[in-house]
Amino acid sequence: MPNETSSPIPPRAELAYVVGIDIGMESCMMCCLTMDKRKVIKPSKFSNEADGFEWLFEHLDRLKTSADQILIGLEATSRDAREPVSCPLETRLSAVLVASGTDPRLCPAEGIACENRPSGCCDHCAGLARDGEARFGYIPSDQVVTYRELTRLYQQLTGEVVRYKNEIHALLVVLFPEFTQVFADPSRPSALTVLKAYPSAQAMQEAEPKLLYQILREQCPGRYGRKTADKLIHLAKASVSGGVAIGARSSSMRILCDQLEHTQKNLELLQQEIERLLDSDPKARSLLAMSELGSMTVAVLRAELGDLDRFARMDQVVAYVGLDLQVKQSGKWKGQTKLSKRGSGHVRRILYLAALRSMRLPTSPFGIFYHRLVDRGLKKGMAVIAVMRKLLIVAAHLIQTQQDYDASKVGVQALRA
């Protein structure tokens, strides 16, 4: 099972040097500053390879100071570029990321885009780290990264499935609109097989009834027979399809059907892999006992929340997900109270769906909590948000403590909230 430990946040020692690193796919640019802004190592390039990091560590060793007095300021870039750099650095030095509110590509003092400067933005990153405008980088554990890769790919493929289904529906409108009179859902396996063989009304008109019957019988024996085959051919002959660009659109239909089937198979494989990961994860077992949370919801929570030990209080977890409330105001003007919506929107979506599910479960303590809030006069939208926060807090508590889930205890706490 993947390791659950994450790199701890190193203690802040009295710093002597700050190193800024501008990350590139093949090479990086670095420079080193003292705390009084004096450059001791001018902007220099090193490769994203073992030899390049050895060169970097050799130059830092020449500073003749302890590792806890050197702080690395990394550009907050994509995971693909940052991870190969941050991992070797974290083993020997303290690394921070440029604060999320700061754009490292633009140096405000000079008004010059960093990518257009010979030194890149390494000196800018070093300055931000020195001035405290950076945050310690959280490098997720192997287990959390595994969850993230699987759930995010699952989300991506799910979106592709929806897109393929919509495009198949759109093509049917012009190729064979009467097809849905037989197959209400043209994206089901049996319908896809028929569409790949006969992607248009014109193709269906020329179909051999026996061959079409065999295709239907192989896909759904006992459900579709000769009457279904005859009905499809009859509908095709009376179709209002215009036949414009019939060849190109038929090819598109076959390809889309094939892509949909292939993506759905990959989703099944991903689902199985996620299930195996959940079965081997002791921190997920208590969450799986909650009727409000499905397996994918639990996997997303484990993926996006990461190592909860880095949070000192539960309200920090709530803020990390973006379920904390904020009010915009200026002078006497005061805006509406809204969610901050920071962090992962994916977590908020799955918590929203879990909250809706809890309302339909008569014995769910979260559903009872929702109805109690509404009875007290709280708006339904705000009550849903309260349930989402309650679900998040309970889930985070179970992950941290690995206690068994007890719905009765949740019910008592929820009704008192």
matplotlib code that plots the C-alpha trace (Angstrom):
import matplotlib.pyplot as plt

x = [0.0, 1.4, 2.9, 0.6, 3.3, 3.9, 6.8, 6.4, 6.6, 10.1, 10.6, 11.7, 15.3, 17.2, 17.9, 21.2, 20.5, 17.5, 17.7, 15.2, 14.6, 12.8, 11.6, 11.8, 11.0, 14.6, 16.6, 16.2, 17.6, 18.8, 20.3, 21.2, 20.6, 21.6, 19.0, 20.2, 19.5, 23.1, 23.6, 26.2, 25.4, 24.4, 21.6, 22.9, 21.3, 21.4, 19.7, 16.8, 19.0, 21.0, 24.2, 22.4, 21.2, 24.7, 26.0, 23.4, 24.2, 27.9, 27.4, 25.2, 27.8, 30.3, 28.2, 29.4, 26.2, 23.7, 20.9, 18.2, 19.5, 19.0, 15.5, 14.5, 11.8, 10.3, 8.1, 4.5, 4.1, 2.4, 2.9, 4.7, 7.4, 7.6, 7.5, 10.8, 12.5, 10.8, 11.3, 15.1, 15.2, 12.9, 15.3, 18.0, 16.6, 13.5, 11.4, 8.6, 6.3, 5.7, 2.4, -0.7, -1.7, 1.6, 2.2, 5.9, 5.9, 5.8, 8.3, 6.4, 9.5, 10.7, 7.5, 9.2, 7.8, 10.2, 10.3, 11.7, 14.6, 17.9, 17.7, 14.0, 12.2, 14.6, 15.7, 12.0, 11.2, 14.1, 12.9, 9.4, 10.7, 13.0, 10.1, 7.8, 5.4, 5.6, 4.1, 5.8, 5.2, 3.1, 4.3, 1.5, 2.3, 2.5, -1.0, -2.6, -0.9, -2.3, -5.8, -5.4, -4.2, -7.0, -9.9, -8.9, -8.6, -11.9, -13.5, -11.9, -13.1, -16.6, -16.7, -15.7, -18.4, -21.0, -19.6, -19.6, -23.2, -24.3, -22.6, -24.2, -27.6, -26.9, -25.8, -28.9, -31.1, -29.8, -28.9, -31.8, -34.1, -36.6, -34.0, -34.9, -38.4, -36.8, -33.8, -34.8, -31.1, -28.9, -25.8, -26.6, -24.4, -27.0, -27.8, -24.1, -23.6, -26.5, -25.3, -21.8, -23.3, -26.0, -25.1, -27.9, -31.4, -30.1, -27.8, -30.7, -33.0, -30.5, -30.0, -30.7, -33.4, -31.8, -28.4, -29.9, -31.9, -28.7, -26.9, -29.8, -30.1, -26.4, -26.6, -29.8, -31.1, -34.8, -35.4, -35.0, -36.3, -37.5, -40.2, -37.5, -35.5, -38.5, -39.5, -36.1, -36.1, -39.6, -38.7, -35.7, -37.7, -40.1, -37.3, -37.3, -33.5, -32.2, -29.1, -26.8, -23.1, -24.2, -20.8, -18.9, -21.6, -21.8, -18.0, -18.4, -21.1, -19.0, -16.0, -18.0, -19.7, -16.3, -14.8, -17.7, -17.4, -13.6, -13.9, -16.6, -14.4, -11.5, -13.8, -14.7, -11.0, -10.4, -13.3, -11.9, -8.5, -10.0, -12.0, -8.8, -7.1, -10.0, -10.1, -6.4, -6.8, -7.6, -8.4, -11.2, -13.0, -15.0, -16.0, -17.3, -19.7, -21.5, -24.6, -24.3, -20.9, -20.3, -16.9, -16.0, -16.9, -14.6, -11.8, -12.1, -12.0, -8.9, -7.3, -8.1, -7.8, -4.4, -2.6, -4.9, -2.1, -0.9, -4.1, -4.2, -7.9, -11.0, -12.0, -8.8, -10.0, -13.3, -11.5, -9.1, -12.1, -13.7, -16.8, -16.0, -18.2, -16.9, -18.6, -17.3, -17.7, -16.3, -17.2, -20.9, -21.5, -21.9, -22.3, -24.0, -22.5, -21.0, -18.7, -15.1, -14.9, -11.2, -9.5, -10.9, -14.2, -14.4, -14.7, -17.5, -19.4, -19.2, -20.1, -23.1, -24.3, -23.7, -25.8, -28.6, -28.4, -28.7, -32.0, -33.5, -32.4, -35.0, -32.5, -29.5, -28.5, -27.3, -30.7, -32.4, -30.0, -31.0, -34.7, -34.3, -32.4, -35.1, -37.8, -35.9, -36.3, -32.8, -32.9, -32.6, -29.4, -27.7, -29.0, -27.4, -24.0, -24.3, -24.8, -21.8, -19.7, -21.0, -20.2, -16.7, -16.0, -17.2, -15.2, -12.0, -12.4, -12.9, -9.8, -7.7, -8.8, -9.7, -12.6, -15.7, -18.5, -21.4, -24.5, -26.1, -23.2, -23.4, -27.1, -26.7, -23.9, -25.8, -29.0, -27.1, -25.4]
y = [0.0, 3.5, 5.4, 7.9, 10.1, 13.5, 15.9, 17.9, 21.7, 22.5, 24.9, 28.4, 29.0, 32.2, 32.4, 33.3, 32.8, 32.5, 30.7, 31.5, 28.8, 29.4, 26.0, 24.9, 21.5, 20.8, 23.3, 25.7, 29.1, 29.8, 32.7, 33.2, 36.2, 37.1, 38.5, 42.1, 41.5, 41.0, 38.4, 35.8, 33.6, 35.3, 33.8, 30.5, 27.7, 24.0, 20.9, 19.0, 15.9, 14.4, 16.2, 19.5, 19.0, 17.9, 21.2, 23.1, 21.4, 21.9, 25.7, 25.8, 23.8, 26.5, 28.9, 27.0, 27.3, 24.7, 23.5, 25.0, 28.5, 28.2, 28.7, 27.7, 29.8, 27.7, 29.1, 28.0, 26.2, 23.0, 19.7, 18.2, 20.8, 21.4, 17.8, 16.6, 19.7, 19.9, 16.2, 16.2, 19.6, 18.5, 15.8, 18.2, 21.7, 23.7, 24.7, 27.1, 28.1, 31.6, 32.8, 32.0, 35.6, 36.6, 36.1, 35.0, 35.7, 39.5, 41.4, 44.4, 46.4, 46.3, 45.7, 43.1, 39.7, 37.2, 34.9, 37.8, 38.4, 36.4, 35.5, 34.4, 35.0, 33.3, 36.6, 37.5, 34.1, 34.6, 38.1, 36.8, 34.0, 36.4, 38.8, 36.1, 36.3, 32.5, 29.4, 26.1, 23.7, 20.7, 17.6, 15.0, 11.4, 8.6, 7.4, 10.9, 11.4, 8.0, 9.0, 12.3, 10.7, 8.2, 10.4, 13.3, 11.0, 9.5, 12.9, 13.8, 10.6, 11.1, 14.4, 12.8, 10.2, 13.0, 14.8, 11.7, 11.0, 14.5, 14.4, 11.0, 12.5, 15.5, 13.3, 11.1, 14.2, 14.5, 10.9, 8.9, 10.8, 8.0, 5.7, 6.8, 5.3, 1.9, 2.8, 5.6, 5.7, 5.5, 5.3, 1.9, -1.0, -2.6, 0.7, 1.5, -1.8, -1.2, 2.4, 1.2, -1.3, 1.1, 4.7, 6.3, 5.8, 5.2, 2.4, 0.9, 0.9, -1.4, -3.7, -7.4, -8.2, -11.5, -9.9, -7.1, -9.6, -11.6, -8.4, -7.6, -11.2, -11.3, -8.0, -8.6, -12.2, -12.4, -8.7, -7.7, -9.9, -9.9, -7.3, -4.9, -5.4, -5.0, -1.8, -0.2, -0.9, 0.4, 3.6, 4.1, 3.9, 6.5, 8.7, 12.4, 12.4, 14.6, 12.6, 15.7, 14.8, 11.2, 9.7, 12.0, 12.0, 8.2, 8.0, 10.5, 8.3, 5.1, 6.8, 8.5, 5.1, 3.4, 6.2, 6.1, 2.3, 2.6, 5.4, 3.5, 0.4, 2.6, 4.1, 0.6, -0.2, 3.0, 2.3, -1.2, 0.3, 3.0, 0.3, -1.7, 1.4, 2.1, -1.5, -1.2, 2.2, 2.1, 5.8, 5.3, 2.4, 4.5, 6.9, 4.0, 3.2, 6.5, 6.0, 9.6, 8.9, 6.7, 5.2, 7.9, 10.6, 9.0, 8.7, 12.4, 13.4, 11.3, 12.8, 16.5, 16.8, 15.2, 14.9, 16.5, 16.6, 19.9, 21.6, 22.8, 23.3, 22.0, 25.5, 25.5, 22.4, 24.1, 27.2, 25.0, 23.5, 26.9, 26.3, 29.3, 32.3, 35.8, 39.2, 41.9, 45.4, 48.8, 51.7, 51.6, 49.2, 45.6, 42.8, 39.5, 36.7, 34.1, 31.1, 31.9, 29.0, 28.6, 25.3, 22.3, 22.8, 19.1, 18.5, 21.1, 19.4, 15.9, 17.3, 19.1, 15.8, 14.0, 16.7, 16.2, 12.4, 12.8, 14.7, 11.7, 9.3, 9.3, 8.0, 10.2, 12.5, 15.0, 15.0, 15.5, 18.3, 20.0, 19.7, 21.1, 24.1, 24.8, 24.5, 27.1, 29.5, 29.2, 29.5, 26.1, 27.1, 28.1, 24.9, 22.8, 24.6, 23.9, 20.2, 20.2, 21.7, 19.1, 16.3, 17.6, 18.0, 14.5, 13.0, 14.9, 13.7, 10.1, 10.3, 11.7, 9.5, 6.3, 5.8, 3.7, 5.8, 6.1, 7.8, 8.3, 10.5, 12.5, 13.0, 14.4, 16.8, 17.9, 18.7, 20.7, 22.8]
z = [0.0, -0.8, 2.1, 3.8, 5.4, 3.9, 4.2, 7.4, 7.4, 8.5, 11.4, 10.6, 11.6, 11.4, 7.7, 6.2, 2.5, 0.2, -3.2, -6.0, -8.6, -11.9, -13.0, -16.6, -18.3, -19.2, -17.1, -14.2, -13.4, -9.8, -7.9, -4.2, -2.0, 1.5, 3.8, 3.1, -0.7, -1.7, -4.5, -3.6, -6.6, -9.8, -11.9, -13.2, -15.2, -14.2, -15.7, -14.4, -14.0, -11.3, -12.4, -12.4, -8.8, -7.7, -9.2, -7.2, -4.0, -4.5, -4.9, -1.8, 0.2, -0.5, 1.5, 4.6, 6.5, 7.8, 5.6, 7.9, 7.3, 3.5, 2.1, -1.4, -3.2, -6.0, -8.8, -8.3, -11.6, -12.8, -11.0, -14.1, -13.9, -10.2, -8.8, -10.3, -8.8, -5.4, -4.5, -4.5, -2.8, 0.0, 1.0, 1.9, 2.2, 3.2, 0.1, -0.2, -3.1, -4.3, -2.7, -4.8, -5.0, -6.6, -10.3, -10.6, -14.4, -13.8, -11.7, -10.5, -9.7, -13.2, -15.2, -17.3, -18.0, -16.4, -19.5, -21.4, -19.0, -19.2, -15.5, -15.7, -12.4, -10.0, -8.4, -8.0, -6.4, -4.0, -3.1, -2.4, -0.2, 1.7, 2.3, 3.6, 0.6, 0.1, 1.7, 2.6, -0.2, 0.6, -1.2, -1.1, 0.0, -2.5, -1.5, -1.9, -5.3, -6.3, -5.3, -7.2, -10.4, -10.5, -9.4, -11.6, -14.6, -13.7, -13.7, -17.1, -18.7, -17.2, -18.9, -22.2, -21.9, -21.5, -24.5, -26.7, -25.7, -26.6, -30.0, -30.8, -29.9, -32.1, -35.1, -34.7, -35.2, -38.8, -39.6, -38.2, -35.8, -35.5, -34.0, -30.5, -30.9, -30.6, -28.4, -25.9, -24.9, -28.0, -25.9, -24.4, -25.6, -27.8, -29.5, -30.1, -31.8, -34.1, -34.9, -35.7, -38.2, -39.6, -38.7, -40.8, -42.0, -45.5, -44.2, -42.2, -45.3, -47.0, -44.0, -44.3, -41.7, -40.7, -40.2, -38.1, -36.1, -35.4, -34.1, -31.8, -30.6, -29.7, -27.8, -25.9, -26.3, -25.4, -25.4, -29.1, -31.9, -35.5, -34.6, -33.5, -36.6, -38.8, -37.0, -37.4, -41.1, -41.4, -39.5, -41.7, -44.9, -43.6, -42.1, -42.5, -42.7, -45.5, -46.2, -46.3, -45.9, -45.2, -45.7, -43.4, -40.7, -40.8, -40.3, -37.4, -35.8, -36.0, -34.5, -31.7, -30.8, -30.7, -28.6, -26.2, -25.7, -25.3, -22.7, -20.8, -20.5, -19.2, -16.7, -15.5, -15.1, -13.2, -10.9, -10.1, -9.4, -7.1, -5.3, -4.7, -3.3, -1.0, 0.3, 1.3, 2.9, 6.6, 6.6, 4.1, 5.8, 8.2, 5.5, 3.4, 6.2, 5.8, 3.6, 2.4, 0.8, -2.2, -3.1, -5.6, -3.0, -0.5, -3.0, -4.0, -0.3, 0.3, -2.9, -2.5, 1.3, 1.4, 4.7, 7.3, 9.9, 8.3, 9.5, 13.2, 13.4, 11.6, 10.4, 8.4, 6.6, 5.8, 4.5, 2.4, 0.6, 0.2, 2.3, 4.6, 4.4, 3.5, 3.2, 0.8, 2.2, 1.7, 4.0, 4.7, 1.8, 2.7, 0.2, 0.5, 2.5, 0.0, 0.0, -0.6, -3.1, -2.7, -3.1, -5.0, -6.7, -7.2, -3.4, -3.2, -6.0, -4.5, -1.0, -2.6, -4.2, -0.9, 0.9, -1.6, -1.1, 2.7, 2.3, 0.6, 3.3, 6.2, 8.8, 7.8, 10.6, 8.0, 6.3, 9.7, 10.4, 7.1, 7.7, 11.2, 9.9, 7.3, 9.9, 12.0, 9.1, 7.4, 3.6, 1.8, 0.0, 3.3, 4.9, 2.2, 2.7, 6.4, 5.7, 3.3, 6.0, 8.5, 6.1, 5.6, 9.3, 10.1, 7.2, 8.1, 11.7, 10.7, 8.4, 11.2, 14.0, 12.0, 14.4, 13.4, 12.1, 14.5, 13.0, 16.4, 17.6, 14.4, 14.9, 18.5, 17.4, 14.3, 16.1, 18.7, 16.0]

ax = plt.figure().add_subplot(projection="3d")
ax.plot(x, y, z, "-o")
ax.set_aspect("equal")
plt.show()
